[in-house]
Every structure is written in C-alpha cells, then in structure tokens.
Amino acid sequence: MRVMVMTKGDAADEGKGEPTTEMFEKMRVFNEQLVNAGIMLGGEGLQPSAAGAKVAFSTAGTTVVDGPFTESKEVIAGYWIWEVSSLAEAIEWAKRCPFDPSYGDSQILEIRPLFDMADFAQTVDADALAKSEQLLDPASD
C-alpha cells in the first residue's frame, strides 16, 4: 500500500526558518534508511504558507487566498510518499522519525493511505479507469 505521511506543525512554526545542521543530518539519515528499505518513493519539505495560496470553490464562485494561512491550527510542512505493507508498518517507521525539540510539542505526522485506481473499480467505468491510469503513467507518452 502507498501512504502519504505529512509533517505538520502550527502556524507559529512557520517563522522558525531552516533546520539546524544537526537536524538536517538526522533527517538525511532517516530518509536514507527509508530509501534503503525500499519504503520512500518521494518526499519534500514545503516552504511556509506565506509563499503559497489557497484556491477555494463555492456556489458563489472561485476565490484565491494568499498565504500566510495564520487562521489554520495546523499547517503541512512537508510530506513523504511511502510504499509499505500495512498502516502498522508505516506507523512503526513514523515513530523512528527524528524529533526537533526546538519546535516544541506541536510536531505531528499524519499518515493517510492513497487510493489506487483499483479502489474505484466498483463505482467507475473500466474505460474511464484505464484512461486515468494512462494520465499518470509516464511510459504512456
């Protein structure tokens, strides 16, 4: 199963800047362990929400809200995509993630399974599923 693991913090974390050299090295070692175990498929850190925007849809129309997203209790700071055998395996790996005490107790990892096209086989036409899979397959170009 593929999961997305999101690193979260609160809005106050956004002004903390770059990680220390020590924390960067701890994360590099952790990522290397994930790669060597065949778990990590991808991942990146995200710039603060001040550099981003939200696009909101409603019956009244579409609006754009520029960052920062200070009204948010939690912000996503980064993510990984992992290939694991189960949610329990993902949790065990997440528990090994380095913790930076300078960020206080607001550090949270959220783990969510990703849908595969096969998950929609009961509700979506097989031809539509095949076309969607083609869109995501770089070899189909």
Secondary structure as GFF3:
##gff-version 3
##sequence-region A 1 141
A	DSSP	beta_strand	2	9	.	.	.	ID=ss1
A	DSSP	three_ten_helix	11	16	.	.	.	ID=ss2
A	DSSP	alpha_helix	21	36	.	.	.	ID=ss3
A	DSSP	beta_strand	40	45	.	.	.	ID=ss4
A	DSSP	three_ten_helix	49	51	.	.	.	ID=ss5
A	DSSP	beta_strand	53	58	.	.	.	ID=ss6
A	DSSP	beta_strand	61	66	.	.	.	ID=ss7
A	DSSP	beta_strand	75	83	.	.	.	ID=ss8
A	DSSP	alpha_helix	87	94	.	.	.	ID=ss9
A	DSSP	three_ten_helix	101	103	.	.	.	ID=ss10
A	DSSP	beta_strand	108	113	.	.	.	ID=ss11
A	DSSP	three_ten_helix	117	120	.	.	.	ID=ss12
A	DSSP	alpha_helix	126	136	.	.	.	ID=ss13
A	DSSP	three_ten_helix	138	140	.	.	.	ID=ss14
###
